Amino acid sequence: MSDWEGVRLHVVTGKGGTGKTTVAASLALALAAGGQDVLLVEVEERQGIAQLFDLAPLPYDERKIAVARGGGDVFGLAIDAQHAMYEYLDMYYHLGRAGKVLDRMGVIDFATTIAPGLRDVLLTGKTYEATKRTRDSRHVYDAVVMDAPPTGRITRFLNVTAAVTSLARVGPVNRHARATMDLIGSPRTAVHIVTLLEDMPVQETIDAIDDLHTAGIPVGGVIVNQVRRAHLSASRLKAAQRGRLDRDKLAGGLKAAGLEASAAVLDRFVDEAAAHADRVMLEHEQRRTIVALDRPTYELPYITDGIDLAALYELAETLTGQGAA
């Protein structure tokens, strides 16, 4: 059973460089496994989903991008503020083509620049609409996964109620933003934070959790990405860190492998082992910090051959096996 039964919107954030887009895609595949329909959306206009799945740039249109194990489907959508504004103007003000005329006049670009909160309202609002859309009395999507902005601005991005108070206190904009916030602030939403076992990503994770709690936005799990396996046992890690590895055994291993075992080569191996041990010990410290956050925590392995579709399926299965989906 998933740790997140009942959650309809999974928001995936993380410090830049932690692999949040990869994790979001893997989570979407995991949630879709077994026959579910899942929508994977991005809101930063980077076309990261298309690049990850080796597809042409996604239009402002939902389309199937992958089949999950067990027959479920993952759909992709790249949301941009311009097209979301067209849709919004037509839906709430019935402007139709007039919206594009406003765009040619520069009104839309002016509006989203002078009132940046409006941009976030449009992007989150489109995602909200996808979570509640129904067909034949059933939700079109069993879950929606958002590849969201980084941790540094995730709370401001999701807190559309605060953004909209400076835009409109009444009317369609206000009602739409408040309906969106009702979803974001409810148990139907979970904000998952991707991190690495490094100082800065872990600190940003801590800060983001504090900010989200303060804003009343539900925090989901912490997903530790790119975890590397330790190559030495605990006792040998300690010896390596102190530069006390058995050089005779090292030399014997190198010779058995048909490699040079000169003093210079042995020195290089001892230095590399010490650096590896230092990194492993630092990762242990960061892992203890993450555990202390008292959030469901998942770990994904470092993929040495790079991320392709096969790697995404592998990561999805890892998430499922750990209870994330």
C-alpha positions as CSV (number, residue, x, y, z in Angstrom):
1,M,0.0,0.0,0.0
2,S,1.2,3.5,-0.8
3,D,2.1,5.9,2.0
4,W,0.0,8.5,0.1
5,E,-3.4,7.0,-0.3
6,G,-5.9,9.7,-1.0
7,V,-3.4,12.2,-2.3
8,R,-4.4,13.6,-5.7
9,L,-1.7,16.2,-6.2
10,H,2.0,15.3,-5.7
11,V,4.2,18.3,-5.9
12,V,7.9,17.5,-6.4
13,T,10.5,20.2,-5.5
14,G,14.2,20.2,-4.6
15,K,17.3,22.3,-4.8
16,G,18.5,22.8,-8.3
17,G,20.7,19.9,-9.4
18,T,19.1,17.3,-7.1
19,G,17.2,15.7,-10.0
20,K,13.7,16.7,-9.1
21,T,12.4,16.3,-12.7
22,T,13.8,12.7,-12.8
23,V,12.2,12.0,-9.5
24,A,8.9,13.5,-10.6
25,A,8.8,11.4,-13.7
26,S,9.7,8.2,-11.8
27,L,7.0,9.0,-9.2
28,A,4.4,9.4,-12.0
29,L,5.4,6.0,-13.5
30,A,5.2,4.4,-10.1
31,L,1.7,5.9,-9.4
32,A,0.5,4.8,-12.8
33,A,1.6,1.2,-12.4
34,G,-1.2,-1.3,-12.4
35,G,-3.7,0.6,-14.6
36,Q,-3.8,4.1,-13.3
37,D,-3.9,7.3,-15.4
38,V,-1.4,9.9,-14.1
39,L,-0.7,13.4,-15.4
40,L,2.9,14.7,-15.1
41,V,3.0,18.5,-15.4
42,E,5.9,21.0,-15.5
43,V,5.6,24.7,-14.9
44,E,9.0,26.2,-15.5
45,E,8.9,26.2,-19.3
46,R,12.1,24.2,-19.6
47,Q,10.7,21.2,-21.5
48,G,12.4,19.0,-19.0
49,I,9.8,16.2,-19.3
50,A,10.2,16.1,-23.1
51,Q,14.0,15.8,-22.8
52,L,13.8,13.1,-20.1
53,F,11.4,11.0,-22.2
54,D,13.3,11.8,-25.4
55,L,10.3,13.4,-27.0
56,A,9.7,16.5,-29.1
57,P,8.8,19.6,-27.1
58,L,5.4,19.2,-25.5
59,P,2.7,21.6,-26.6
60,Y,0.1,23.1,-24.3
61,D,-1.9,19.9,-24.6
62,E,-2.1,16.7,-22.5
63,R,-0.7,13.7,-24.4
64,K,0.4,10.2,-23.5
65,I,4.2,10.0,-23.0
66,A,4.7,6.6,-21.4
67,V,3.0,3.3,-20.4
68,A,3.7,2.2,-16.9
69,R,4.2,-1.4,-15.8
70,G,0.9,-3.1,-15.5
71,G,-0.8,-1.0,-18.2
72,G,-1.2,2.4,-16.6
73,D,-0.6,5.5,-18.7
74,V,1.4,8.6,-17.9
75,F,0.4,11.8,-19.7
76,G,2.6,14.9,-20.0
77,L,1.7,18.6,-20.0
78,A,4.0,21.6,-20.2
79,I,2.1,24.5,-18.7
80,D,3.1,28.1,-19.7
81,A,1.6,31.3,-18.4
82,Q,0.7,32.6,-21.8
83,H,-1.5,29.8,-22.9
84,A,-2.9,29.4,-19.4
85,M,-4.0,33.1,-19.6
86,Y,-5.7,32.5,-22.9
87,E,-7.6,29.6,-21.4
88,Y,-8.4,31.6,-18.2
89,L,-9.7,34.6,-20.1
90,D,-11.9,32.4,-22.2
91,M,-13.2,30.3,-19.3
92,Y,-14.0,33.1,-16.9
93,Y,-14.5,36.1,-19.1
94,H,-15.6,34.4,-22.4
95,L,-13.1,36.5,-24.4
96,G,-12.2,33.7,-26.8
97,R,-9.9,35.0,-29.6
98,A,-9.8,38.4,-27.9
99,G,-7.3,37.0,-25.4
100,K,-4.8,36.5,-28.2
101,V,-5.4,40.1,-29.4
102,L,-4.6,41.3,-25.9
103,D,-1.4,39.2,-26.1
104,R,-0.4,40.8,-29.4
105,M,-0.9,44.2,-27.7
106,G,1.5,43.1,-24.9
107,V,-1.2,43.1,-22.2
108,I,-0.6,39.5,-21.0
109,D,3.1,39.9,-20.8
110,F,2.7,43.2,-19.0
111,A,0.2,41.6,-16.6
112,T,2.4,38.6,-15.6
113,T,5.5,40.9,-15.3
114,I,3.9,43.6,-13.2
115,A,2.0,41.1,-11.0
116,P,4.3,38.0,-10.8
117,G,1.8,36.4,-8.4
118,L,-0.7,36.2,-11.3
119,R,1.7,33.9,-13.1
120,D,1.8,31.5,-10.2
121,V,-2.0,31.6,-9.9
122,L,-2.3,30.7,-13.6
123,L,0.2,27.8,-13.4
124,T,-1.2,26.3,-10.2
125,G,-4.7,26.9,-11.3
126,K,-4.3,24.8,-14.5
127,T,-2.9,22.0,-12.4
128,Y,-5.8,22.3,-10.0
129,E,-8.2,22.0,-12.9
130,A,-6.6,18.8,-14.0
131,T,-7.0,17.2,-10.6
132,K,-10.7,17.8,-10.4
133,R,-11.7,17.1,-14.0
134,T,-14.1,14.2,-14.5
135,R,-15.5,12.1,-17.3
136,D,-18.5,9.8,-16.8
137,S,-18.5,10.7,-13.1
138,R,-14.9,9.5,-12.7
139,H,-11.7,11.6,-12.3
140,V,-9.8,11.7,-15.6
141,Y,-6.6,11.3,-13.7
142,D,-6.0,9.2,-10.7
143,A,-3.2,11.5,-9.6
144,V,-1.3,14.5,-10.9
145,V,2.4,15.0,-10.3
146,M,3.9,18.4,-10.6
147,D,7.5,19.0,-11.4
148,A,7.5,22.3,-9.4
149,P,10.0,25.2,-8.9
150,P,13.0,24.7,-6.6
151,T,12.8,24.7,-2.8
152,G,13.9,28.3,-2.7
153,R,10.6,29.5,-4.0
154,I,8.2,26.6,-3.6
155,T,6.2,28.1,-0.7
156,R,5.7,31.4,-2.5
157,F,4.7,29.6,-5.7
158,L,2.1,27.4,-4.0
159,N,0.7,30.0,-1.6
160,V,-1.5,31.5,-4.2
161,T,-3.9,32.9,-1.6
162,A,-1.2,35.3,-0.5
163,A,-0.4,36.1,-4.1
164,V,-4.0,36.9,-5.1
165,T,-4.7,39.3,-2.3
166,S,-2.6,41.8,-4.1
167,L,-4.4,41.1,-7.4
168,A,-8.1,40.9,-6.6
169,R,-10.1,40.7,-3.5
170,V,-13.3,39.6,-5.3
171,G,-14.3,38.1,-8.7
172,P,-13.2,35.1,-10.7
173,V,-9.4,35.5,-10.1
174,N,-10.0,35.5,-6.3
175,R,-12.5,32.6,-6.4
176,H,-10.2,30.5,-8.6
177,A,-7.2,31.1,-6.5
178,R,-9.0,30.3,-3.3
179,A,-10.3,27.0,-4.8
180,T,-6.8,26.1,-5.8
181,M,-5.5,26.9,-2.3
182,D,-8.2,24.7,-0.8
183,L,-6.7,21.8,-2.7
184,I,-3.1,22.8,-2.0
185,G,-3.7,23.2,1.7
186,S,-5.6,19.9,2.1
187,P,-4.6,16.3,2.7
188,R,-5.2,15.7,-1.0
189,T,-1.9,17.4,-1.7
190,A,1.6,16.3,-0.6
191,V,4.8,18.3,-1.3
192,H,7.7,15.9,-1.7
193,I,11.2,17.3,-1.4
194,V,14.2,15.8,-3.3
195,T,17.6,16.1,-1.8
196,L,21.1,14.8,-2.0
197,L,23.3,13.7,0.9
198,E,25.1,17.0,0.9
199,D,25.1,20.1,3.1
200,M,23.3,22.6,1.0
201,P,20.5,20.4,-0.4
202,V,19.8,19.1,3.1
203,Q,19.7,22.6,4.6
204,E,17.3,23.8,1.8
205,T,15.1,20.8,2.6
206,I,15.0,21.7,6.3
207,D,14.2,25.4,5.4
208,A,11.5,24.4,2.9
209,I,9.8,22.1,5.4
210,D,9.7,24.9,7.9
211,D,8.3,27.4,5.4
212,L,5.7,24.9,4.1
213,H,4.5,24.1,7.7
214,T,4.2,27.9,8.4
215,A,2.1,28.4,5.3
216,G,-0.1,25.4,6.2
217,I,0.9,23.4,3.1
218,P,1.2,19.6,3.6
219,V,4.7,18.2,3.5
220,G,5.0,14.8,1.9
221,G,8.1,12.7,1.9
222,V,11.8,13.4,1.6
223,I,13.4,11.6,-1.4
224,V,17.1,11.2,-1.2
225,N,18.4,10.9,-4.8
226,Q,21.7,9.7,-6.3
227,V,22.7,7.5,-3.3
228,R,26.0,5.8,-3.9
229,R,26.9,2.5,-2.4
230,A,29.8,2.3,-0.1
231,H,32.6,0.2,-1.6
232,L,34.2,-0.7,1.7
233,S,33.0,-2.3,4.9
234,A,32.6,-0.1,8.1
235,S,36.0,-1.2,9.5
236,R,37.8,-0.6,6.3
237,L,36.2,2.8,5.9
238,K,37.6,3.8,9.2
239,A,41.0,2.5,8.2
240,A,40.8,4.2,4.9
241,Q,39.9,7.5,6.5
242,R,43.0,7.3,8.7
243,G,45.2,6.2,5.7
244,R,45.8,2.9,7.3
245,L,44.7,0.4,4.6
246,D,46.9,-2.7,4.4
247,R,49.2,-1.7,1.5
248,D,50.5,-5.3,1.1
249,K,46.9,-6.5,0.5
250,L,46.3,-3.6,-1.9
251,A,49.5,-4.6,-3.8
252,G,48.4,-8.2,-3.9
253,G,45.0,-7.3,-5.3
254,L,46.5,-5.0,-8.0
255,K,48.9,-7.7,-9.1
256,A,46.2,-10.4,-9.2
257,A,44.3,-8.1,-11.5
258,G,47.3,-7.6,-13.7
259,L,47.9,-4.0,-12.7
260,E,50.9,-2.1,-11.6
261,A,51.5,-2.0,-7.9
262,S,54.2,0.6,-7.6
263,A,54.5,2.9,-4.5
264,A,53.0,5.8,-6.5
265,V,50.0,3.7,-7.6
266,L,49.5,2.5,-4.0
267,D,49.7,6.1,-2.7
268,R,47.0,7.1,-5.3
269,F,44.7,4.2,-4.1
270,V,45.1,5.1,-0.5
271,D,44.3,8.8,-1.2
272,E,41.2,7.8,-3.2
273,A,40.0,5.4,-0.5
274,A,40.4,8.2,2.1
275,A,38.4,10.6,0.0
276,H,35.7,7.9,-0.5
277,A,35.6,7.2,3.3
278,D,35.3,11.0,4.0
279,R,32.4,11.2,1.6
280,V,30.6,8.2,3.1
281,M,31.0,9.5,6.6
282,L,29.6,12.9,5.6
283,E,26.7,11.2,3.9
284,H,26.0,9.3,7.1
285,E,25.8,12.6,9.0
286,Q,23.4,14.1,6.4
287,R,21.3,10.9,6.6
288,R,21.0,11.3,10.3
289,T,19.8,14.9,9.8
290,I,17.2,13.8,7.3
291,V,15.9,11.0,9.7
292,A,15.5,13.6,12.4
293,L,13.0,15.5,10.2
294,D,10.6,12.7,11.0
295,R,9.2,12.5,7.5
296,P,8.7,9.4,5.3
297,T,12.0,9.0,3.6
298,Y,12.9,7.2,0.3
299,E,16.3,6.6,-1.3
300,L,17.0,6.3,-5.0
301,P,20.4,4.9,-6.2
302,Y,22.9,6.8,-8.3
303,I,22.5,5.6,-11.9
304,T,26.0,5.3,-13.4
305,D,24.9,5.1,-17.0
306,G,22.8,8.2,-17.1
307,I,19.0,8.6,-17.0
308,D,16.9,7.0,-19.8
309,L,13.5,5.5,-19.9
310,A,14.8,2.2,-18.6
311,A,16.4,4.0,-15.6
312,L,13.1,5.8,-14.9
313,Y,11.3,2.4,-14.7
314,E,14.0,1.2,-12.4
315,L,13.6,4.2,-10.1
316,A,9.8,3.9,-10.2
317,E,10.0,0.3,-9.0
318,T,12.4,1.4,-6.2
319,L,9.8,4.1,-5.1
320,T,7.0,1.5,-5.2
321,G,9.1,-1.0,-3.2
322,Q,9.7,1.6,-0.5
323,G,6.0,2.5,-0.2
324,A,6.0,5.9,-2.0
325,A,3.5,4.6,-4.6
